[in-house]
């Protein structure tokens, strides 16, 4: 049974797809971060976020399964199965037991009511679709897929928008976004969108134009599902550090500081998309920045070699 915690009236279950090395060093993944920062924080960055032996970054790919007001909600859908990713070899033609893990949590694909894509990078939309013969079809045929309109427009190849990913997101719109839109299952939203009394989506741009945060407020508990606002825990203590994938670096830094400040001031648990270890983090203010106050109540996620 996948790991689960309860926040107010909402249950949060971790559905892992992958955990391990991602084929990039800190200098490649986070060019803003000085190498000395990783060594200075080695005691808590290793082994969940960094392998000092290989100087390799480590990440998780996971979906957050929420049950709220009688509905089943998935936050991000990972890499997917058999997706052709020629410029992202770690994720190309991945084949995992993701749907089996979801079923172990008590959810079959047709029982999902809402899918939230915090943004439209390849590792957040992959299980939006599955192959039926040679055709990509929605994996969750009865769900409403909540997609930020600004990302939909930005990543639509018809728009011709240049990206810092270069060709890294190749094929993603065609195989993981367009099929659910053509099936009439997408709801394109902008600025904010209320899911229910406990959950609200808001734009949090910078990493991508339509990057979003899902706010949970229920029974006195608060949480922020932040997608790629932070990829690694070092960005909590060094919030001006961007990943190499942030489309608007200045906006990404400003959004990260704003939301981490809110999390610290309002005691909101922060759920990034890619944290291994215990998955989510409680932050506090420390001078002009932030520090890690504690981790969520999930057991540490087992890593691949």
NORKA-V748719 format. One record per helix or strand of 2 or more residues. SS is the DSSP state (H for helix, E for strand). FROM is the first residue (numbers start at 1). TO is the last residue. Records with the same first field share a line. If there is no record, write none. Layout:
BEGIN
SS=FROM-TO  FROM-TO
END
This chain:
BEGIN
E=4-7  10-21  50-51  56-68  71-75  114-117  129-132  135-138  144-148  186-189  192-194  199-203  212-218  221-227  269-272  281-286  289-295
H=26-29  35-40  42-45  98-104  109-111  122-128  149-155  157-159  172-182  234-237  249-266
END
